[in-house]
Amino acid sequence: MVFTTVLGSAMALLDSTVVNVALPHIGLDLGADLPVLQWTVNAYMLTLAGLILLGGALGDRFGRRRVFVIGVVWFALASLACGLAPNAGVLIAARAFQGIGGALLTPGSLALIQSVIHPDDRARAIGLWSGFGGIGAAIGPFLGGWLVDGPGWRWVFFINVPLAAVCVPVALRHVPETRDPQARGRFDIPGAVLAAAALALVTYALIAAPQKGASPAVVVPGVAGLVLGAVFIVVERRLREPMLPLSIFASRQFSAVNVVTLCVYAAFGGFFFLSVLDLQVVVGYSALAAGTALLPTTTLMLLLSARSGELGKRIGPRIPLTLGPLLCAAGMLLMTRAGEGAVYWRDILPALLVLGLGMVVVVAPLTATVLASVDVARAGLASGVNNAAARAAGLVAVAALPLLAGMGPEAYRSADAFSSTFRRAMPICAGVLVLGAILAWRTVRSDALEQAGAEVGAEPERAGAAVPAQGAEAAEAAEAAEGVARAAGPPCRPECAYHCGVSAPPLDPGERRPRT
């Protein structure tokens, strides 16, 4: 049971780390410019971020094992298409389909453990799931570099096929099917389409801007994306069972922590996209050396995440959510020393150690605070929203950062050109983190983790149903309800006890009833 969920989630987790290591080789082999490399990353994140909430709802309705298995098979077939891609266009399209598979399998991994395993054994199972996930994240860059320098970059995608071939039979044979008996009503297909389309158009405009400037080919898609984003909000407000119930944002604490999440994961997304390129293009590392060089960040996360979570509970999340981004910002500024002729232990390792410590400090308390900001019954929704927000932030950062730093389409082919723009990009990432730290200090309550959750809605609601707050009385009621501890209910337990993802916070499906 735990084996198959770890294996399935490892496919998506590895993909988020190994592909970045392969980007320079993909570009050289396919004759691609920097926008193609951006789309190689973003096509996957686009469909994953836009559809991950829908993927969780499909599992609750039609069976978590069924949707998980479909996602694994879909992901493997799309990975095969990525590895066989004859040109950049096919690769980008296959990456988008790979993201759909990720949106189906990612929510189901932990949900299967939560819904099948007895509560007495669940903590140990989740510990194993989280621990092995951390190990997978740690070896991801190393594995990616070894594959790229060995059999070639296409094996970064081919590796998913044998993993799926093992995962699917084990899941079908040993994992029982579970559903949410209360899941009913229509799926929010319009919301999912609008969200994905809005992100796609804005991303296209940001990536195309360095080449096409403020031309209609850039302005029109950008404006259209913003309009579709506004339409998405209107549709979600009016639907009876929306994908994103806007009433959850009645908690000012939840809203504030999600803004901090946007800042933190935007900086992370931009940093890991550009730093791997810098290590190979400018410093001159091989793919294996570049992947291995980044191990200190994930190793620190693996070793210290549990202690960071406990520290956040003792002192409150305000200080960690302020100090963590500042440490990350310092690490990114130190990374500007990673230029031509850089010595690893002197110029690169200190930056990665400071960055890793900052990630340790911020990520686990950030996840815990998100879950503590809402009623326990809405923990799954809150986690999904936070996960999608983080992925969308990384998506936009990868699209926007080269534009803001002045990177041309051919920048990654020249060590001098890329080095100068990389040194402009890192202060931008650091500035976003400082903004997140300021927001955390001003908006996050120190006692946020002392409660099981704030009862933001005045009444329980169906899964996915919106309860809009309207008028001054409703606003006052929501504000008064915020910060009131629940008298009963399970405590907030973020499921990254041993490792927290660097590309997005872990998905917590909320409390599940054990199988009878």
C-alpha positions as CSV (number, residue, x, y, z in Angstrom):
1,M,0.0,0.0,0.0
2,V,2.6,2.5,1.1
3,F,5.0,1.2,-1.6
4,T,2.7,2.0,-4.5
5,T,1.7,5.4,-3.2
6,V,5.4,6.3,-2.7
7,L,6.3,5.0,-6.2
8,G,3.4,6.9,-7.8
9,S,4.2,10.2,-6.1
10,A,7.9,9.7,-6.8
11,M,7.2,9.9,-10.5
12,A,5.8,13.4,-10.2
13,L,8.3,14.4,-7.6
14,L,11.3,13.3,-9.6
15,D,10.0,15.0,-12.7
16,S,10.0,18.3,-11.0
17,T,13.7,18.0,-10.2
18,V,15.4,16.0,-12.9
19,V,14.0,17.9,-15.9
20,N,15.7,21.1,-14.8
21,V,19.0,19.4,-14.9
22,A,18.4,18.3,-18.5
23,L,17.4,21.6,-19.9
24,P,20.7,22.7,-21.4
25,H,21.1,19.4,-23.2
26,I,17.5,19.5,-24.4
27,G,18.1,22.9,-25.8
28,L,21.3,22.0,-27.6
29,D,19.9,18.7,-29.0
30,L,16.7,20.2,-30.3
31,G,18.2,23.5,-31.4
32,A,15.9,25.3,-29.0
33,D,16.1,28.8,-27.6
34,L,15.4,29.9,-24.0
35,P,11.6,30.3,-24.5
36,V,11.4,26.6,-25.4
37,L,13.2,25.7,-22.2
38,Q,10.8,27.9,-20.3
39,W,7.8,26.1,-22.0
40,T,9.4,22.7,-21.3
41,V,9.1,23.5,-17.6
42,N,5.9,25.5,-17.7
43,A,3.7,23.3,-20.0
44,Y,3.9,20.7,-17.3
45,M,3.3,23.1,-14.4
46,L,0.4,24.8,-16.3
47,T,-1.8,21.8,-16.6
48,L,-0.8,20.5,-13.2
49,A,-1.6,23.7,-11.4
50,G,-4.8,24.3,-13.3
51,L,-6.2,20.8,-12.9
52,I,-4.9,19.5,-9.5
53,L,-8.1,20.6,-7.6
54,L,-10.2,18.9,-10.2
55,G,-8.1,15.7,-10.0
56,G,-8.7,15.4,-6.3
57,A,-12.5,15.8,-6.8
58,L,-12.5,13.1,-9.5
59,G,-10.8,10.7,-7.1
60,D,-13.3,11.4,-4.4
61,R,-16.2,10.8,-6.8
62,F,-15.1,7.9,-9.0
63,G,-12.6,6.1,-6.7
64,R,-9.2,7.3,-5.5
65,R,-7.4,4.1,-6.6
66,R,-9.0,4.2,-10.1
67,V,-8.1,7.9,-10.7
68,F,-4.6,7.3,-9.2
69,V,-4.0,4.4,-11.5
70,I,-5.3,6.3,-14.5
71,G,-3.0,9.2,-13.6
72,V,0.1,6.9,-13.3
73,V,-0.6,5.3,-16.7
74,W,-1.3,8.7,-18.3
75,F,1.9,10.1,-16.8
76,A,3.9,7.2,-18.1
77,L,2.5,7.4,-21.6
78,A,3.1,11.2,-21.7
79,S,6.6,10.6,-20.4
80,L,7.3,8.1,-23.2
81,A,6.1,10.8,-25.7
82,C,8.4,13.3,-24.1
83,G,11.4,10.9,-24.5
84,L,10.5,10.2,-28.1
85,A,9.8,13.8,-29.1
86,P,11.5,14.7,-32.4
87,N,11.2,18.4,-31.9
88,A,10.5,21.1,-29.4
89,G,6.8,21.4,-30.3
90,V,6.1,17.7,-29.6
91,L,8.1,17.9,-26.4
92,I,6.1,20.9,-25.1
93,A,2.7,19.3,-26.0
94,A,3.8,16.0,-24.3
95,R,4.8,17.9,-21.2
96,A,1.4,19.5,-21.0
97,F,-0.2,16.0,-21.2
98,Q,2.2,14.8,-18.6
99,G,0.9,17.6,-16.3
100,I,-2.6,16.2,-16.7
101,G,-1.4,12.8,-15.5
102,G,0.3,14.5,-12.6
103,A,-2.9,16.3,-11.6
104,L,-4.7,12.9,-11.5
105,L,-2.1,11.0,-9.5
106,T,-0.7,13.6,-7.1
107,P,-3.9,14.2,-5.0
108,G,-4.5,10.4,-4.8
109,S,-1.2,9.4,-3.3
110,L,-1.6,10.6,0.3
111,A,-5.4,10.4,0.0
112,L,-5.2,6.6,-0.4
113,I,-3.1,6.3,2.8
114,Q,-5.5,8.5,4.7
115,S,-8.6,6.7,3.6
116,V,-7.5,3.1,3.7
117,I,-5.1,2.7,6.6
118,H,-6.4,2.5,10.2
119,P,-5.8,5.6,12.3
120,D,-3.6,3.6,14.7
121,D,-1.2,2.8,11.8
122,R,-1.7,6.0,9.8
123,A,1.0,8.1,11.4
124,R,3.7,5.5,10.7
125,A,2.5,5.0,7.1
126,I,2.6,8.8,6.6
127,G,6.0,8.9,8.1
128,L,7.2,6.3,5.6
129,W,5.5,8.1,2.7
130,S,7.0,11.4,3.7
131,G,10.5,10.0,4.4
132,F,10.8,8.1,1.2
133,G,9.5,11.2,-0.6
134,G,12.3,13.2,0.9
135,I,14.8,10.6,-0.2
136,G,13.4,10.7,-3.7
137,A,13.7,14.5,-3.8
138,A,17.3,14.3,-2.6
139,I,18.4,11.8,-5.2
140,G,16.4,13.4,-8.0
141,P,19.0,16.0,-9.3
142,F,21.7,13.4,-8.9
143,L,19.7,10.8,-10.9
144,G,18.8,13.4,-13.5
145,G,22.4,14.4,-14.0
146,W,23.6,10.8,-14.2
147,L,21.0,10.0,-16.9
148,V,21.7,13.1,-18.9
149,D,25.5,12.6,-18.9
150,G,25.0,8.8,-19.5
151,P,22.3,7.5,-21.8
152,G,21.0,11.0,-22.6
153,W,18.3,13.5,-21.6
154,R,15.5,11.4,-23.1
155,W,16.0,8.9,-20.3
156,V,14.9,11.5,-17.8
157,F,11.5,10.8,-19.2
158,F,11.9,7.1,-20.1
159,I,12.6,6.3,-16.4
160,N,9.0,6.9,-15.6
161,V,7.8,4.0,-17.7
162,P,9.3,1.1,-15.6
163,L,8.2,2.9,-12.5
164,A,4.6,2.9,-13.7
165,A,4.9,-0.7,-14.8
166,V,5.7,-1.7,-11.2
167,C,3.3,0.8,-9.6
168,V,0.1,-0.1,-11.5
169,P,-0.1,-3.9,-10.9
170,V,0.7,-3.4,-7.2
171,A,-2.0,-0.8,-6.8
172,L,-4.6,-2.9,-8.6
173,R,-3.8,-6.0,-6.5
174,H,-3.1,-4.6,-3.0
175,V,-4.9,-1.2,-2.7
176,P,-8.6,-1.3,-2.0
177,E,-10.9,1.2,-3.7
178,T,-12.3,4.1,-1.7
179,R,-14.7,7.0,-2.4
180,D,-16.2,9.9,-0.7
181,P,-19.9,9.0,-0.3
182,Q,-20.8,12.7,0.1
183,A,-19.2,13.7,-3.2
184,R,-22.0,14.5,-5.6
185,G,-23.1,17.2,-8.0
186,R,-21.5,18.5,-11.1
187,F,-17.8,18.9,-11.7
188,D,-16.5,22.5,-12.2
189,I,-15.2,21.9,-15.7
190,P,-15.7,25.6,-16.7
191,G,-13.6,26.7,-13.7
192,A,-10.8,24.3,-14.5
193,V,-10.7,25.4,-18.2
194,L,-10.8,29.1,-17.3
195,A,-8.0,28.8,-14.7
196,A,-5.8,26.9,-17.1
197,A,-6.5,29.2,-20.0
198,A,-5.9,32.3,-18.0
199,L,-2.5,31.0,-16.8
200,A,-1.6,29.8,-20.3
201,L,-2.3,33.2,-21.9
202,V,-0.4,35.2,-19.2
203,T,2.5,32.8,-19.4
204,Y,2.6,33.0,-23.2
205,A,2.7,36.8,-23.0
206,L,5.5,36.9,-20.4
207,I,7.7,34.4,-22.4
208,A,7.1,36.0,-25.7
209,A,7.7,39.6,-24.5
210,P,11.6,39.5,-24.7
211,Q,11.4,38.7,-28.4
212,K,8.2,40.5,-29.5
213,G,8.2,43.5,-27.2
214,A,4.9,45.3,-26.5
215,S,3.4,44.1,-29.7
216,P,-0.2,42.9,-30.2
217,A,1.1,39.4,-30.2
218,V,2.0,39.9,-26.5
219,V,-0.4,42.5,-25.3
220,V,-3.6,40.8,-26.6
221,P,-2.9,37.4,-25.0
222,G,-1.7,39.1,-21.7
223,V,-4.9,41.1,-21.5
224,A,-7.1,38.2,-22.5
225,G,-5.4,36.1,-19.7
226,L,-6.2,38.7,-17.1
227,V,-9.8,39.0,-18.3
228,L,-10.2,35.2,-18.2
229,G,-8.9,35.3,-14.6
230,A,-11.5,37.8,-13.7
231,V,-14.2,35.7,-15.4
232,F,-12.9,32.7,-13.4
233,I,-13.6,34.5,-10.2
234,V,-17.1,35.5,-11.3
235,V,-17.9,32.0,-12.3
236,E,-16.6,30.5,-9.1
237,R,-18.6,33.0,-7.1
238,R,-21.9,32.1,-8.9
239,L,-21.5,28.3,-9.1
240,R,-23.2,26.2,-6.5
241,E,-20.4,23.7,-6.3
242,P,-17.2,25.5,-7.5
243,M,-13.7,24.1,-7.8
244,L,-12.5,27.0,-5.7
245,P,-15.1,28.1,-3.0
246,L,-14.2,31.8,-2.5
247,S,-15.7,31.7,1.0
248,I,-12.5,30.0,2.1
249,F,-10.7,33.4,1.7
250,A,-13.0,34.9,4.3
251,S,-10.2,34.0,6.7
252,R,-7.8,36.8,6.5
253,Q,-5.1,34.5,8.0
254,F,-5.6,31.9,5.2
255,S,-5.5,34.7,2.5
256,A,-2.4,36.2,4.0
257,V,-0.5,32.9,4.3
258,N,-1.3,32.1,0.6
259,V,0.1,35.5,-0.4
260,V,3.3,34.6,1.5
261,T,3.2,31.2,-0.3
262,L,3.1,33.0,-3.7
263,C,6.2,35.0,-2.8
264,V,8.1,32.1,-1.4
265,Y,7.4,29.6,-4.2
266,A,7.8,32.2,-7.0
267,A,11.3,32.8,-5.8
268,F,12.0,29.0,-5.4
269,G,10.7,28.3,-8.9
270,G,12.8,31.0,-10.5
271,F,15.9,30.1,-8.5
272,F,15.9,26.4,-9.3
273,F,15.1,27.0,-13.0
274,L,18.0,29.4,-13.5
275,S,20.6,28.1,-11.0
276,V,20.9,24.7,-12.8
277,L,21.4,26.5,-16.1
278,D,24.0,28.8,-14.5
279,L,26.0,25.9,-13.0
280,Q,26.2,24.2,-16.4
281,V,26.4,27.2,-18.8
282,V,28.6,29.6,-16.7
283,V,30.5,27.5,-14.1
284,G,31.0,24.7,-16.5
285,Y,29.6,21.8,-14.5
286,S,28.4,18.6,-16.2
287,A,24.7,17.7,-15.7
288,L,25.7,15.2,-13.0
289,A,27.9,17.7,-11.2
290,A,25.2,20.4,-11.3
291,G,22.6,18.0,-9.9
292,T,24.9,16.9,-7.2
293,A,25.8,20.4,-6.3
294,L,22.2,21.1,-5.3
295,L,22.0,18.2,-2.9
296,P,22.6,20.3,0.3
297,T,19.2,22.0,0.0
298,T,17.2,18.9,-0.2
299,T,19.4,17.1,2.3
300,L,18.8,19.8,4.9
301,M,15.1,19.6,4.2
302,L,15.1,15.9,4.7
303,L,17.1,16.0,8.0
304,L,15.5,19.1,9.6
305,S,11.9,19.5,8.4
306,A,10.5,17.6,11.4
307,R,12.4,19.7,13.9
308,S,11.3,22.9,12.1
309,G,7.7,21.9,12.3
310,E,8.0,21.3,16.0
311,L,9.8,24.6,16.5
312,G,7.0,26.4,14.7
313,K,4.5,24.8,17.1
314,R,6.4,26.0,20.1
315,I,7.2,29.6,19.1
316,G,4.4,30.2,16.6
317,P,4.7,30.6,12.9
318,R,5.2,34.4,12.7
319,I,9.0,34.3,13.4
320,P,9.7,31.2,11.1
321,L,7.7,32.7,8.2
322,T,9.6,35.9,8.6
323,L,13.1,34.6,9.2
324,G,12.9,31.8,6.7
325,P,12.3,33.9,3.6
326,L,15.1,36.3,4.7
327,L,17.6,33.4,5.0
328,C,16.5,32.2,1.5
329,A,17.0,35.7,0.2
330,A,20.5,35.8,1.6
331,G,21.3,32.5,0.0
332,M,20.1,33.7,-3.4
333,L,22.2,36.8,-3.1
334,L,25.2,34.7,-2.2
335,M,24.5,32.6,-5.3
336,T,25.6,35.5,-7.5
337,R,29.1,34.4,-6.7
338,A,28.6,31.3,-8.8
339,G,30.3,32.7,-11.9
340,E,33.0,31.6,-14.2
341,G,35.8,30.0,-12.3
342,A,33.8,29.6,-9.1
343,V,35.0,27.2,-6.5
344,Y,32.2,25.0,-5.1
345,W,33.1,25.0,-1.4
346,R,33.9,28.8,-1.3
347,D,31.4,30.3,-3.8
348,I,28.4,27.9,-4.2
349,L,28.1,25.7,-1.1
350,P,27.7,28.5,1.4
351,A,24.8,29.9,-0.7
352,L,23.1,26.6,-0.9
353,L,23.5,25.9,2.9
354,V,22.0,29.3,3.8
355,L,19.2,28.8,1.2
356,G,18.5,25.3,2.6
357,L,18.3,26.4,6.1
358,G,15.9,29.1,5.1
359,M,13.7,26.5,3.3
360,V,13.8,24.3,6.4
361,V,12.7,27.2,8.6
362,V,9.8,28.4,6.3
363,V,8.2,25.5,4.5
364,A,6.9,23.2,7.3
365,P,5.4,26.1,9.4
366,L,4.0,27.6,6.2
367,T,2.1,24.4,5.5
368,A,1.0,24.0,9.1
369,T,-0.3,27.6,9.2
370,V,-2.4,27.1,6.0
371,L,-4.1,24.1,7.6
372,A,-4.6,25.8,10.9
373,S,-6.2,28.8,9.3
374,V,-9.4,27.0,8.3
375,D,-11.9,24.6,9.9
376,V,-10.6,21.0,10.0
377,A,-13.4,19.9,7.6
378,R,-11.9,22.2,5.0
379,A,-8.3,21.2,5.5
380,G,-8.2,19.2,2.2
381,L,-9.5,22.1,0.2
382,A,-7.1,24.6,1.9
383,S,-4.2,22.3,1.2
384,G,-5.2,22.0,-2.5
385,V,-5.6,25.7,-2.9
386,N,-2.2,26.3,-1.3
387,N,-0.6,23.7,-3.5
388,A,-2.1,25.1,-6.6
389,A,-1.1,28.7,-5.6
390,A,2.5,27.6,-5.1
391,R,2.6,25.9,-8.5
392,A,1.1,28.8,-10.2
393,A,3.6,31.1,-8.6
394,G,6.5,29.0,-9.9
395,L,4.9,28.9,-13.3
396,V,4.7,32.7,-13.5
397,A,8.2,33.1,-12.1
398,V,9.8,30.9,-14.7
399,A,8.0,32.9,-17.4
400,A,8.6,36.4,-16.0
401,L,12.1,36.2,-14.4
402,P,14.1,36.0,-17.7
403,L,12.0,39.0,-19.0
404,L,12.7,41.0,-15.8
405,A,16.4,40.1,-15.9
406,G,16.8,41.0,-19.6
407,M,17.6,37.4,-20.8
408,G,17.5,37.1,-24.5
409,P,16.4,34.0,-26.4
410,E,20.0,32.9,-26.9
411,A,21.3,33.9,-23.4
412,Y,21.9,30.3,-22.2
413,R,24.2,29.7,-25.1
414,S,26.7,32.3,-23.9
415,A,28.5,32.1,-20.5
416,D,29.1,35.8,-20.4
417,A,25.5,36.8,-21.3
418,F,23.9,34.3,-19.0
419,S,26.2,35.2,-16.1
420,S,25.3,38.9,-16.2
421,T,21.6,38.3,-16.4
422,F,21.7,35.6,-13.7
423,R,23.3,38.1,-11.4
424,R,20.4,40.5,-12.1
425,A,17.8,37.7,-11.6
426,M,18.9,36.6,-8.1
427,P,18.3,40.0,-6.5
428,I,14.8,40.0,-8.0
429,C,14.1,36.6,-6.4
430,A,15.6,37.9,-3.1
431,G,13.3,41.0,-3.3
432,V,10.2,38.8,-3.7
433,L,11.3,36.8,-0.6
434,V,11.8,40.0,1.4
435,L,8.3,41.1,0.4
436,G,7.0,37.7,1.7
437,A,8.9,38.1,5.0
438,I,7.4,41.6,5.5
439,L,3.9,40.3,4.7
440,A,4.4,37.4,7.1
441,W,5.5,39.7,10.0
442,R,2.6,42.0,9.5
443,T,-0.2,39.5,8.9
444,V,0.6,36.1,10.5
445,R,-0.5,35.6,14.1
446,S,1.9,34.0,16.5
447,D,-0.8,31.9,18.0
448,A,-2.0,30.5,14.6
449,L,-0.8,26.9,15.4
450,E,-2.3,26.8,18.8
451,Q,-5.7,26.0,17.4
452,A,-7.1,23.2,15.4
453,G,-8.5,25.7,12.9
454,A,-10.6,28.8,12.7
455,E,-14.3,28.4,11.9
456,V,-14.6,30.8,9.1
457,G,-17.9,29.7,7.7
458,A,-20.8,30.2,10.0
459,E,-22.2,26.8,9.0
460,P,-20.9,23.5,7.6
461,E,-20.9,23.3,3.9
462,R,-20.9,20.5,1.3
463,A,-17.6,19.7,-0.2
464,G,-16.8,22.3,-2.8
465,A,-19.9,24.4,-2.1
466,A,-19.4,28.2,-1.8
467,V,-20.9,30.2,1.1
468,P,-20.3,33.7,0.0
469,A,-19.9,36.4,2.7
470,Q,-21.9,39.5,1.8
471,G,-22.6,42.7,3.6
472,A,-21.1,44.3,6.6
473,E,-22.6,41.9,9.1
474,A,-21.1,38.9,7.3
475,A,-17.7,40.5,7.1
476,E,-17.8,41.3,10.8
477,A,-18.9,37.7,11.6
478,A,-16.0,36.3,9.5
479,E,-13.5,38.6,11.2
480,A,-14.8,37.7,14.7
481,A,-14.7,34.0,13.9
482,E,-11.1,34.2,12.7
483,G,-8.8,33.3,15.5
484,V,-11.4,31.4,17.6
485,A,-10.1,28.0,18.5
486,R,-12.2,25.0,17.9
487,A,-13.5,23.2,21.0
488,A,-13.1,19.8,19.3
489,G,-11.6,18.2,16.3
490,P,-8.2,16.7,15.4
491,P,-5.2,18.9,15.6
492,C,-3.5,20.3,12.6
493,R,-0.9,17.9,11.3
494,P,0.9,18.9,8.1
495,E,2.0,15.8,6.3
496,C,5.6,16.9,5.6
497,A,6.9,15.6,8.9
498,Y,10.1,14.4,7.3
499,H,10.3,16.3,4.1
500,C,8.4,19.2,2.5
501,G,8.4,19.7,-1.3
502,V,10.5,22.5,-2.8
503,S,8.3,22.9,-5.9
504,A,5.0,23.1,-4.0
505,P,3.7,22.3,-0.5
506,P,2.5,18.7,0.1
507,L,-1.1,18.0,-0.5
508,D,-3.0,17.1,2.6
509,P,-6.4,15.5,1.7
510,G,-7.8,16.2,5.2
511,E,-9.1,13.7,7.7
512,R,-10.4,10.4,6.2
513,R,-12.5,7.7,7.7
514,P,-10.7,4.4,7.8
515,R,-11.9,1.5,5.6
516,T,-14.3,-0.8,7.4
